[in-house]
């Protein structure tokens, strides 16, 4: 699934498709390629969101339009990269690089926002335990609690020397 459509990419790169009015099997790039790039771009956006603790952006949220713009820019970047372009300088492919920078700017903007206020749910964070005896009692009383994967002393070496009680004053 993608945040934007092939029509959104076409709006950014109509020169690649003309005289056709949309991507199809005869255009370069093809409709299938653009759909793949949109899916890949969506995966990149979602991976970046998950890395900062958010789930995928749902439709109808205020952040969905920003994600759609970023996704369309990713598709346009890949479409422009698929064509042979004259370079202005050794490190720039003109339009493809501009779309790449725009895509990265949009994703960075998205990641810089508090997306929970924009309707995006946060992925649950790991629980490392409480800091008081009452927290411990509360956790132990919770019968629906998932047991932790690790516990204190789980990987201790029984044959290793351990410091004893100190006699130093």
C-alpha positions, -999 to 999 in steps of 0.1 A, spaced: 0 0 0 12 35 -7 3 69 6 -1 84 -29 -11 72 -64 6 71 -98 -15 102 -107 4 121 -80 37 110 -95 25 119 -130 17 154 -118 53 158 -108 69 143 -139 45 147 -169 74 151 -193 85 115 -187 51 102 -199 40 126 -227 22 121 -251 4 96 -229 -18 110 -202 -9 85 -175 17 57 -168 9 25 -186 28 -6 -199 41 14 -229 55 44 -210 91 47 -197 89 41 -167 60 17 -168 30 18 -145 43 -14 -127 76 3 -120 59 34 -106 36 13 -84 66 -6 -71 84 27 -63 54 40 -45 52 8 -24 90 11 -16 86 47 -7 58 39 17 80 13 33 108 38 37 85 63 53 69 37 76 104 24 86 115 59 95 83 64 115 87 32 134 123 41 143 110 71 163 81 52 178 51 58 155 29 34 136 20 38 99 -1 69 92 -37 62 87 -60 78 62 -79 108 75 -52 120 99 -38 154 94 -3 139 87 -16 117 58 -14 145 32 23 152 42 30 115 39 13 114 5 34 143 -7 66 126 5 55 93 -12 48 110 -45 82 127 -44 99 93 -38 81 80 -69 91 110 -89 127 107 -77 128 70 -88 111 78 -121 136 105 -129 165 83 -119 153 56 -143 159 79 -172 193 90 -185 197 127 -177 224 151 -186 244 161 -155 250 197 -145 279 187 -124 296 155 -113 275 151 -82 241 161 -95 215 145 -117 193 177 -117 156 168 -114 162 134 -97 184 150 -71 159 178 -65 131 152 -59 154 133 -36 161 164 -15 124 173 -14 115 137 -3 141 138 25 129 172 36 93 161 38 102 129 57 124 149 81 96 174 86 72 145 93 96 130 119 101 163 136 64 167 144 46 153 174 25 129 153 5 117 182 -13 151 180 -19 145 143 -37 113 149 -9 88 145 -6 62 172 26 55 190 41 20 190 42 7 226 76 11 242 95 -16 261 88 -17 298 119 -21 320 103 -24 354 94 -1 383 114 19 407 95 12 439 81 -17 459 46 -6 452 54 -7 414 67 -43 419 36 -53 438 14 -38 411 32 -57 383 32 -90 402 -6 -86 408 -13 -81 371 -24 -115 358 -26 -103 322 11 -91 321 34 -105 295 64 -121 313 98 -106 305 123 -123 282 152 -116 306 156 -117 343 183 -107 367 210 -133 369 198 -152 339 232 -154 322 254 -154 353 283 -178 352 279 -201 383 316 -209 382 328 -173 381 344 -157 412 321 -132 430 332 -105 454 324 -114 490 313 -92 518 338 -64 523 356 -62 556 370 -28 548 358 0 570 
